[in-house]
Amino acid sequence: MKCDSNSLWKSTISGLHNLGGKAIPRMAKKTLPGVWYNNMKCFDVLQETGIEVDSVFKLQIGDGQKALFWRDNWTGLGPLQSRYPRLFQLDKKKSAVVADRFRGDAVQWAWNKKPSSGLEVRDLAVIEAEVAGTALSNPEDSWISLIAGDGRYQVSDIRGLLDSVMTESMQNPIVWIRLVPTKVMCFMWRAVIGRIPVALALSRRGIAVNSPLCHLCSGREEDADHLFTSCPFAMEVLSWLLKWCNIPHTQFSKVEEMVSFAADWGCCLIHILSFNYTNQYLINK
């Protein structure tokens, strides 16, 4: 639903947070908690993960009445304020919108002090070349997504971007098979990355356990690799499984090696190993 520019709600929010002349990532006062402030905190969350807001959103120029000339990312290269700080400091009207700067063929400036140093003159020539050709039109300014092919923002796009930054890449060949129960495959995947609640992992998280030693053999601390590959009980189970499948006996030292071996022998072995090892773990817990 399009919000009426003269609505009471918009006037109230604009007045409380002093939105006039503010770039989009800073449109909220930290001293005023609430829904609006929580929404704007999303920009801080993106920056904490290393994602700049200017790489996600861009203002599509229409009539130039909403886009701030210096502070908004309407060129697609980032705010002019951050890229031309010398000229920004000299500008008399730092909260000018794009429409204020384009009246006729040349850019209309309003300087407190006209650029005079070599660096200022150079920056002025560069910025005028960059914004040259900007044409204003009847449609209003609108935000577009830079991470979507059609420019339309979707939650799945930002989720994919966050996953690419925050998710650790794994080289282990976990093969996801529909015939195998999802909980079994998830358990094996967690075992590979050491995220199952074995005694050693629980003790490291501050959870009281009777002993960090393996409950089956008491020969070594119970971590995922020991529980599935070097515990005598696990080795005996593995031996019988391989014999049943008519596969030469193989010794593993890590869960990752076992999963890689199973992936090379096909889906049948993955199903058997993962299902039986999971049952073994759950029965003995």
C-alpha positions, 0 to 999 in steps of 0.5 A: 500500500502506498503511503500518503505523503501528507498522512498523519503517521508519516508526519509523526515519524518524520517529526520524531526522528527528524528524517528530513535531510538524513540518509536512509541508513540513519533515519532513526534516533537511538534515544527513541526505541520502537518499531521504526528504530528496530527496523533501521537497526537492520542496516547496522546488522548488515554492516556488522557482517561486512555487507555495506548497505550501498551494495544492496540498495540504490535510489532510482532517480525519477523526479529527484525530490526524495534522493539526497544529492550528497548522502544517498546512494543514487549513483550506484557507486556509493554516497557522494559525501563519502567519496568527495568529502572536500566538496561536501564540506564546502557545500552550503546546503548539505541536505539538498535533493537531486532535483535542487542540483539539476536545473538546466544543462549544468549542475547548480552548486551552492558553495560556502567557499568556492573550490580553489585548491588543486584537490578540490578543483580535481574533485569538482571536475570528476564529480561533474563528469560522473553526474553529467547526463542525469535526467529527471522524469515524472515518476517519483524516486524509488529504491531498487535492489542491486542484488536482484536481477530485476531490481525488485527486493526479495527476502530470499536475495538478502538471505542468500547474501547473508548465507554467503558471508556468514556460512562456513564453506565445507569441502566434505561430500555430504550427499543428501538423499531423499530416501534417507530420513532428513534427521539422519542426514542432518545428524551425520552432517553435524557429526562431521563438523563436530556439533553433536552432544558428545561428552567432550563437546558438552563439557567444553560448553560448561555442562556437567558430565560424569566423565569426558571419557567414552561411555562405551570403552572408557579408553579415550575422551568421547568426541565425534571422531572417536565415537564413530571411528576408533571406539572398539565398539564402533570399529566392530560395528563398522567391520560387520557392516562392511562385511555385509556389503561385501566391501573391503575393510577400511580403517578411518580416523575421522568421521569426515573420512568415513563419509567421503568413503561412503560417498565414493561407494554409492547411496546404498552404503551412505544409507546403511552407515548413517542409519546404523551409526545414528541408531548406535549413538541414540541407543547408547545415549 
